[in-house]
Amino acid sequence: MSDFYAWAAIALIVVASTTGDVLLSYSMKRVGDVGELWKRRGMLAVIGRVFSTPTFPLGVAAMGVAFYSLLFGLSWGNLSLVVPASASLTFVANALAARIFLRERVGRRRWIAALLVAGGVALMAV
Amino acid sequence: MTFRKYLVLAGITVFSTAGDSLLARGMKDVGALSLHNLPGLLIAILNPWVALGIVFLLTFFTCYMSALSWADLTYVLPATSLAYVLVALVGHFRLHEVISPTRWLGIALIAGGVGFVAAGPSLTPGEVSSHESRDSLSQKVEL
C-alpha cells in the first residue's frame, strides 16, 4: 500500500513540476531576453515585467505544489525510489509538454538528449 | 549562444547543487520536521546552513528564469542536468563515496545527453510572442 502512495506522490510531482516548468518558460518567453532588457531599461524594469506576467505566479505556485509533494513522497517512499523516478519521468514529460504547449521543436537530437538524461538519472539511483 | 549565456547555464548547475547540498547539511542539524510542529520550520530557516542554502537556491532560480527567457525549456533542462553528475563527483572526490559501475554508466549517459542537446540550437521558433518583439515592432511602426 505504501508503494501505491509513493507512486501517487511521484505522479503528482511529475505533473506539478512539468506544469510549473511550462508556465515559467512561457512567462519568460513573453518577458523576452532579460539580459537585453536589463541593459536597455535596468533591473527594476526586468523585475517589474517578470512579476506583472500573470502566468509567472501560477508557475511558482505549481513549483510549490511539486516541492511539497516531494516532501510527502519522501515520507511515504524511499529516497532512492522517489527522487530518481520523479526526476527522470519529469524530463520526458517536459519534452512532451514543451512540444504540445510551448510549440518547441523537439527534434530527434532533443528527444535523444531527454531520454539519455532520464535513463542516466534512473541509473544513478541503482 | 554567447560566453555569458554559457555562464548562466553553469550557474544553474552549480547553484542548484550547492543549494541542495547546504539544505541537506542543515537539515541534519535540525532533524525531522512534521506538520504538527510548524514553529520547527522557522527554526530551520535560522540554521546558518539552511539560510545559506536558501540564498543559493534563490540565485539558482534567478539564473534559471534568465535562461528560460532566451532558450527553450527542452534545451535548458538537459543542458543543466550536469548537476546530477556534479553531485556524484563531489561525493566521490570530496566525501570519498564509492561510485558503483552502474552509477558511472548513469553519469556517462547524462553527460552524453548534455553533449547532444548543447550541440544543437538553443531556441526554436515557438508561438509565444515576447514584449520584446512587440516593442521592436511598435517602434518600427512609429518610425
Interface residues (C-beta under 8 A of the other chain):
Chain A: D21 V22 L24 S25 Y26 M28 K29 R30 V31 G32 D33 V34 G35 E36 L37 R49 V50 A87 F91 N94 A95 A98 R99 L102 R103 E104 R105 V106 G107 R109 R110 I112 A113 A114 L115 L116 V117 G119 G120 V121 A122 L123 M124 A125 V126
Chain B: R4 K5 Y64 M65 S66 L68 S69 W70 D72 L73 T74 Y75 V76 L77 P78 S81 Y84 A88 S100 T102 R103 L105 G106 I107 A108 L109 I110 A111 G112 G113 V114 F116 V117 A119 G120 T124 P125 G126 E127 V128 S129 S130 H131 E132 S133
